[in-house]
Amino acid sequence: MSRKDAIDSLFLKKPTANEKSATDKSAVRVRTGAISAMGSSLQEMAEGAKAAARLQDQLASGEAVVSLDPSAIDGSPIADRLPAAIDPKFEQLEASISEEGQQVPILVRPHPETAGRYQIVYGRRRLRVAANLGRDVSAIVRNLTDRELVVAQGRENLDRADLSFIEKALFALRLEDAGFDRATIIAALSTDKSDLSRYIAVARSIPINLATQIGPASKAGRSRWVSLAEGLGRPKAMDAINVVLESEQFRNSDSDTRFALVFKAVSKSPARKKVKVWSMPKGKKAARIRQEAGRTALIFDEKLVPAFGEYVADQLDRLYTQFLETSEGGEADQQ
């Protein structure tokens, strides 16, 4: 099935005989070649009161393709994309529409709070291209509930394999934070409960400002984003990341390269742990003293010195008191 046939079957209904007779002749139903005709017709009538009345009739039917000013269309209430500073695919789309025209309409709904305005359901990049080119955008206008909007929005992006892992994760998180139930989010992402939990867990672990600066990173799959989220818990991980974010290389890189730079900074091996060894009088290594960031561990070899670890533990109060009495830092603590 072609993309146009899929849109026809999903979003357009065949009018009955009565509906055909009642519909104004200027309201064109979606069919082959109708997009350009409807766009031109509405553009010519845009400034007249008669045009406004006809547009209202088209909106009531919910099925007509109309030509809209991009400035009259607001974003979806739930964002599903991350901006990309360098986006070759968008540049290709803009060139294609500039030369060939817009082949596929976007989907919008009447704004639930502001008369005369709309909210985009999907087709954000096509909308952006139209705004850049100074053209009206061809759109299907349908009356949708909030739930229908987010499900249609999610399904369209998934059908096009267009959202990256982090965009799906942030979309899921935003839906949950907006109060949508898990069943709705699962429907929007075409996923299951366990995957949805992973999406939301990763999205909550990665600061939104960091994800925004990296961008969609379409080549970085789930495992690498999960590793990045886990790596953020390491000591001084954000310090290393901030150095990367301020670098000229990061600013001049595309999204996937930006992810790689941040991932490398977080994945660097931590400083080697300092390990000392305590040997018994006969030279056998009976304990290791391991020092790392913020902690020291004393590990005894129970085969060589059974019960000695427990003995040392029982002596900690006495040893600490002795430490305070003999160390200058301890004297300061006691004051």
C-alpha positions as a Python dict, from the first residue, in 0.01 Angstrom:
ca = {
    (1, 'M'): (0, 0, 0),
    (2, 'S'): (139, 344, -93),
    (3, 'R'): (187, 615, 171),
    (4, 'K'): (-99, 816, 19),
    (5, 'D'): (-331, 513, 22),
    (6, 'A'): (-240, 457, 387),
    (7, 'I'): (-332, 816, 474),
    (8, 'D'): (-659, 785, 278),
    (9, 'S'): (-756, 471, 467),
    (10, 'L'): (-656, 603, 809),
    (11, 'F'): (-785, 959, 804),
    (12, 'L'): (-1049, 994, 533),
    (13, 'K'): (-1404, 867, 519),
    (14, 'K'): (-1607, 812, 204),
    (15, 'P'): (-1902, 1058, 200),
    (16, 'T'): (-2257, 926, 171),
    (17, 'A'): (-2488, 1035, -110),
    (18, 'N'): (-2665, 1280, 124),
    (19, 'E'): (-2331, 1425, 238),
    (20, 'K'): (-2224, 1477, -121),
    (21, 'S'): (-2537, 1677, -201),
    (22, 'A'): (-2507, 1888, 114),
    (23, 'T'): (-2139, 1973, 76),
    (24, 'D'): (-2048, 2305, -82),
    (25, 'K'): (-1891, 2253, -423),
    (26, 'S'): (-1580, 2442, -313),
    (27, 'A'): (-1507, 2195, -32),
    (28, 'V'): (-1290, 1936, -199),
    (29, 'R'): (-1274, 1585, -54),
    (30, 'V'): (-931, 1424, -36),
    (31, 'R'): (-863, 1225, -351),
    (32, 'T'): (-586, 1196, -606),
    (33, 'G'): (-458, 1541, -702),
    (34, 'A'): (-682, 1725, -452),
    (35, 'I'): (-407, 1873, -234),
    (36, 'S'): (-288, 2135, -483),
    (37, 'A'): (-640, 2228, -591),
    (38, 'M'): (-766, 2279, -238),
    (39, 'G'): (-455, 2473, -140),
    (40, 'S'): (-494, 2714, -431),
    (41, 'S'): (-867, 2757, -374),
    (42, 'L'): (-835, 2845, -6),
    (43, 'Q'): (-540, 3074, -65),
    (44, 'E'): (-747, 3281, -308),
    (45, 'M'): (-1036, 3311, -60),
    (46, 'A'): (-829, 3363, 256),
    (47, 'E'): (-911, 3728, 317),
    (48, 'G'): (-1288, 3719, 265),
    (49, 'A'): (-1565, 3661, 517),
    (50, 'K'): (-1720, 3410, 281),
    (51, 'A'): (-1395, 3210, 288),
    (52, 'A'): (-1400, 3198, 667),
    (53, 'A'): (-1750, 3050, 667),
    (54, 'R'): (-1652, 2786, 415),
    (55, 'L'): (-1342, 2698, 616),
    (56, 'Q'): (-1560, 2639, 923),
    (57, 'D'): (-1773, 2398, 719),
    (58, 'Q'): (-1461, 2210, 616),
    (59, 'L'): (-1338, 2189, 974),
    (60, 'A'): (-1673, 2052, 1085),
    (61, 'S'): (-1638, 1765, 837),
    (62, 'G'): (-1286, 1701, 965),
    (63, 'E'): (-1175, 1551, 635),
    (64, 'A'): (-1084, 1830, 392),
    (65, 'V'): (-732, 1920, 290),
    (66, 'V'): (-685, 2291, 341),
    (67, 'S'): (-408, 2543, 288),
    (68, 'L'): (-300, 2709, 613),
    (69, 'D'): (-61, 2982, 713),
    (70, 'P'): (221, 2813, 914),
    (71, 'S'): (209, 3099, 1166),
    (72, 'A'): (-146, 2993, 1260),
    (73, 'I'): (-29, 2648, 1371),
    (74, 'D'): (106, 2586, 1721),
    (75, 'G'): (317, 2292, 1833),
    (76, 'S'): (174, 1976, 1981),
    (77, 'P'): (101, 1999, 2354),
    (78, 'I'): (348, 1711, 2399),
    (79, 'A'): (680, 1755, 2219),
    (80, 'D'): (817, 1443, 2053),
    (81, 'R'): (1139, 1567, 1898),
    (82, 'L'): (1472, 1710, 1998),
    (83, 'P'): (1621, 1994, 1793),
    (84, 'A'): (1927, 1913, 1585),
    (85, 'A'): (2173, 2195, 1515),
    (86, 'I'): (2296, 2012, 1205),
    (87, 'D'): (2027, 1810, 1025),
    (88, 'P'): (2110, 1701, 666),
    (89, 'K'): (1777, 1517, 634),
    (90, 'F'): (1586, 1837, 698),
    (91, 'E'): (1791, 2018, 437),
    (92, 'Q'): (1710, 1742, 187),
    (93, 'L'): (1339, 1766, 271),
    (94, 'E'): (1343, 2143, 225),
    (95, 'A'): (1513, 2111, -114),
    (96, 'S'): (1261, 1846, -224),
    (97, 'I'): (955, 2050, -125),
    (98, 'S'): (1105, 2361, -279),
    (99, 'E'): (1141, 2186, -614),
    (100, 'E'): (852, 1940, -617),
    (101, 'G'): (602, 2091, -375),
    (102, 'Q'): (452, 1933, -64),
    (103, 'Q'): (335, 1583, -156),
    (104, 'V'): (192, 1470, 178),
    (105, 'P'): (-28, 1690, 400),
    (106, 'I'): (37, 1739, 768),
    (107, 'L'): (-229, 1663, 1028),
    (108, 'V'): (-360, 1933, 1261),
    (109, 'R'): (-655, 1984, 1490),
    (110, 'P'): (-844, 2306, 1573),
    (111, 'H'): (-679, 2464, 1878),
    (112, 'P'): (-891, 2366, 2180),
    (113, 'E'): (-854, 2709, 2342),
    (114, 'T'): (-792, 2966, 2067),
    (115, 'A'): (-1035, 3014, 1779),
    (116, 'G'): (-876, 3038, 1438),
    (117, 'R'): (-558, 2859, 1541),
    (118, 'Y'): (-448, 2496, 1516),
    (119, 'Q'): (-223, 2244, 1686),
    (120, 'I'): (1, 2016, 1486),
    (121, 'V'): (-39, 1642, 1531),
    (122, 'Y'): (241, 1536, 1299),
    (123, 'G'): (437, 1683, 1010),
    (124, 'R'): (642, 1929, 1214),
    (125, 'R'): (932, 1931, 967),
    (126, 'R'): (703, 1985, 669),
    (127, 'L'): (548, 2274, 861),
    (128, 'R'): (891, 2418, 931),
    (129, 'V'): (986, 2389, 563),
    (130, 'A'): (671, 2574, 459),
    (131, 'A'): (751, 2852, 706),
    (132, 'N'): (1110, 2875, 577),
    (133, 'L'): (992, 2893, 216),
    (134, 'G'): (720, 3146, 295),
    (135, 'R'): (446, 2913, 169),
    (136, 'D'): (116, 2791, 304),
    (137, 'V'): (116, 2431, 424),
    (138, 'S'): (-130, 2165, 307),
    (139, 'A'): (-303, 2010, 606),
    (140, 'I'): (-576, 1767, 700),
    (141, 'V'): (-781, 1916, 984),
    (142, 'R'): (-949, 1676, 1222),
    (143, 'N'): (-1123, 1720, 1554),
    (144, 'L'): (-919, 1507, 1795),
    (145, 'T'): (-921, 1455, 2169),
    (146, 'D'): (-592, 1486, 2358),
    (147, 'R'): (-562, 1108, 2368),
    (148, 'E'): (-633, 1070, 1997),
    (149, 'L'): (-377, 1341, 1925),
    (150, 'V'): (-87, 1181, 2113),
    (151, 'V'): (-165, 831, 1981),
    (152, 'A'): (-179, 956, 1621),
    (153, 'Q'): (136, 1160, 1680),
    (154, 'G'): (328, 865, 1820),
    (155, 'R'): (204, 614, 1563),
    (156, 'E'): (295, 837, 1266),
    (157, 'N'): (651, 883, 1386),
    (158, 'L'): (692, 514, 1462),
    (159, 'D'): (552, 413, 1122),
    (160, 'R'): (818, 630, 961),
    (161, 'A'): (1090, 492, 1194),
    (162, 'D'): (1168, 857, 1255),
    (163, 'L'): (1206, 900, 1630),
    (164, 'S'): (1534, 807, 1794),
    (165, 'F'): (1549, 615, 2121),
    (166, 'I'): (1594, 924, 2338),
    (167, 'E'): (1311, 1105, 2160),
    (168, 'K'): (1079, 811, 2230),
    (169, 'A'): (1196, 804, 2592),
    (170, 'L'): (1138, 1176, 2642),
    (171, 'F'): (802, 1155, 2463),
    (172, 'A'): (696, 877, 2702),
    (173, 'L'): (813, 1079, 3003),
    (174, 'R'): (634, 1394, 2888),
    (175, 'L'): (313, 1198, 2834),
    (176, 'E'): (336, 1051, 3182),
    (177, 'D'): (413, 1387, 3341),
    (178, 'A'): (116, 1536, 3153),
    (179, 'G'): (-113, 1284, 3323),
    (180, 'F'): (-174, 1033, 3045),
    (181, 'D'): (-225, 679, 3169),
    (182, 'R'): (14, 398, 3081),
    (183, 'A'): (-234, 239, 2838),
    (184, 'T'): (-239, 558, 2629),
    (185, 'I'): (141, 588, 2633),
    (186, 'I'): (180, 222, 2532),
    (187, 'A'): (-62, 281, 2242),
    (188, 'A'): (122, 595, 2133),
    (189, 'L'): (460, 420, 2130),
    (190, 'S'): (338, 76, 2020),
    (191, 'T'): (541, -77, 2302),
    (192, 'D'): (484, -292, 2610),
    (193, 'K'): (495, -227, 2983),
    (194, 'S'): (854, -337, 3039),
    (195, 'D'): (995, -133, 2750),
    (196, 'L'): (791, 167, 2856),
    (197, 'S'): (939, 146, 3205),
    (198, 'R'): (1289, 145, 3053),
    (199, 'Y'): (1208, 443, 2833),
    (200, 'I'): (1087, 645, 3130),
    (201, 'A'): (1373, 535, 3357),
    (202, 'V'): (1634, 651, 3104),
    (203, 'A'): (1453, 977, 3036),
    (204, 'R'): (1441, 1054, 3409),
    (205, 'S'): (1813, 977, 3447),
    (206, 'I'): (1938, 1212, 3176),
    (207, 'P'): (1900, 1588, 3237),
    (208, 'I'): (1675, 1741, 2971),
    (209, 'N'): (1924, 2020, 2902),
    (210, 'L'): (2192, 1759, 2827),
    (211, 'A'): (1960, 1559, 2598),
    (212, 'T'): (1861, 1881, 2420),
    (213, 'Q'): (2220, 1981, 2356),
    (214, 'I'): (2307, 1635, 2225),
    (215, 'G'): (1998, 1613, 2006),
    (216, 'P'): (1821, 1303, 1869),
    (217, 'A'): (2141, 1101, 1800),
    (218, 'S'): (1955, 860, 1574),
    (219, 'K'): (2248, 615, 1552),
    (220, 'A'): (2276, 572, 1929),
    (221, 'G'): (2048, 288, 2032),
    (222, 'R'): (1896, 195, 2363),
    (223, 'S'): (2202, 21, 2511),
    (224, 'R'): (2428, 324, 2466),
    (225, 'W'): (2172, 565, 2611),
    (226, 'V'): (2126, 328, 2906),
    (227, 'S'): (2504, 319, 2955),
    (228, 'L'): (2518, 697, 2940),
    (229, 'A'): (2243, 725, 3200),
    (230, 'E'): (2431, 487, 3428),
    (231, 'G'): (2759, 669, 3370),
    (232, 'L'): (2612, 997, 3489),
    (233, 'G'): (2619, 855, 3842),
    (234, 'R'): (2997, 834, 3846),
    (235, 'P'): (3196, 1088, 4046),
    (236, 'K'): (3269, 1405, 3849),
    (237, 'A'): (3089, 1272, 3540),
    (238, 'M'): (2907, 1601, 3486),
    (239, 'D'): (3234, 1792, 3523),
    (240, 'A'): (3377, 1591, 3233),
    (241, 'I'): (3060, 1640, 3030),
    (242, 'N'): (3057, 2016, 3085),
    (243, 'V'): (3409, 2038, 2943),
    (244, 'V'): (3285, 1860, 2631),
    (245, 'L'): (2973, 2078, 2600),
    (246, 'E'): (3186, 2393, 2603),
    (247, 'S'): (3425, 2268, 2335),
    (248, 'E'): (3426, 2401, 1980),
    (249, 'Q'): (3428, 2044, 1848),
    (250, 'F'): (3097, 1974, 2022),
    (251, 'R'): (2936, 2293, 1891),
    (252, 'N'): (3038, 2217, 1531),
    (253, 'S'): (2935, 1850, 1536),
    (254, 'D'): (2614, 1678, 1430),
    (255, 'S'): (2395, 1505, 1687),
    (256, 'D'): (2548, 1157, 1659),
    (257, 'T'): (2899, 1295, 1697),
    (258, 'R'): (2788, 1501, 1995),
    (259, 'F'): (2655, 1187, 2160),
    (260, 'A'): (2984, 1006, 2093),
    (261, 'L'): (3183, 1289, 2252),
    (262, 'V'): (2967, 1290, 2566),
    (263, 'F'): (2961, 911, 2584),
    (264, 'K'): (3341, 898, 2563),
    (265, 'A'): (3377, 1154, 2841),
    (266, 'V'): (3148, 955, 3071),
    (267, 'S'): (3296, 619, 2976),
    (268, 'K'): (3657, 708, 3051),
    (269, 'S'): (3809, 471, 3304),
    (270, 'P'): (3802, 624, 3650),
    (271, 'A'): (4129, 697, 3829),
    (272, 'R'): (4305, 381, 3936),
    (273, 'K'): (4221, 270, 4284),
    (274, 'K'): (4499, 288, 4535),
    (275, 'V'): (4560, -53, 4688),
    (276, 'K'): (4795, -120, 4976),
    (277, 'V'): (4882, -463, 5106),
    (278, 'W'): (4936, -569, 5467),
    (279, 'S'): (5161, -870, 5509),
    (280, 'M'): (5198, -1094, 5810),
    (281, 'P'): (5540, -1118, 5985),
    (282, 'K'): (5614, -1425, 5775),
    (283, 'G'): (5551, -1224, 5457),
    (284, 'K'): (5214, -1364, 5356),
    (285, 'K'): (4969, -1101, 5218),
    (286, 'A'): (4682, -1120, 5461),
    (287, 'A'): (4492, -797, 5392),
    (288, 'R'): (4435, -529, 5125),
    (289, 'I'): (4360, -165, 5195),
    (290, 'R'): (4173, -26, 4891),
    (291, 'Q'): (4122, 348, 4860),
    (292, 'E'): (3894, 508, 4604),
    (293, 'A'): (3689, 826, 4580),
    (294, 'G'): (3548, 899, 4924),
    (295, 'R'): (3600, 557, 5080),
    (296, 'T'): (3857, 312, 5215),
    (297, 'A'): (3806, -62, 5241),
    (298, 'L'): (4008, -304, 5455),
    (299, 'I'): (3976, -661, 5328),
    (300, 'F'): (4119, -955, 5521),
    (301, 'D'): (4203, -1299, 5387),
    (302, 'E'): (3999, -1518, 5620),
    (303, 'K'): (4203, -1826, 5532),
    (304, 'L'): (4524, -1667, 5655),
    (305, 'V'): (4389, -1464, 5947),
    (306, 'P'): (4059, -1615, 6054),
    (307, 'A'): (3858, -1397, 6294),
    (308, 'F'): (4115, -1116, 6275),
    (309, 'G'): (3878, -895, 6080),
    (310, 'E'): (3616, -929, 6350),
    (311, 'Y'): (3876, -850, 6613),
    (312, 'V'): (3978, -529, 6432),
    (313, 'A'): (3614, -428, 6401),
    (314, 'D'): (3573, -464, 6778),
    (315, 'Q'): (3874, -236, 6829),
    (316, 'L'): (3743, 52, 6612),
    (317, 'D'): (3617, 265, 6901),
    (318, 'R'): (3949, 238, 7081),
    (319, 'L'): (4148, 298, 6766),
    (320, 'Y'): (3941, 605, 6674),
    (321, 'T'): (3985, 754, 7021),
    (322, 'Q'): (4358, 696, 6994),
    (323, 'F'): (4352, 860, 6650),
    (324, 'L'): (4179, 1169, 6785),
    (325, 'E'): (4433, 1198, 7066),
    (326, 'T'): (4733, 1180, 6838),
    (327, 'S'): (4621, 1365, 6526),
    (328, 'E'): (4607, 1738, 6488),
    (329, 'G'): (4291, 1710, 6281),
    (330, 'G'): (4131, 1513, 6560),
    (331, 'E'): (4210, 1783, 6815),
    (332, 'A'): (4034, 2033, 6592),
    (333, 'D'): (3730, 1806, 6570),
    (334, 'Q'): (3707, 1788, 6948),
    (335, 'Q'): (3705, 2165, 6994),
}
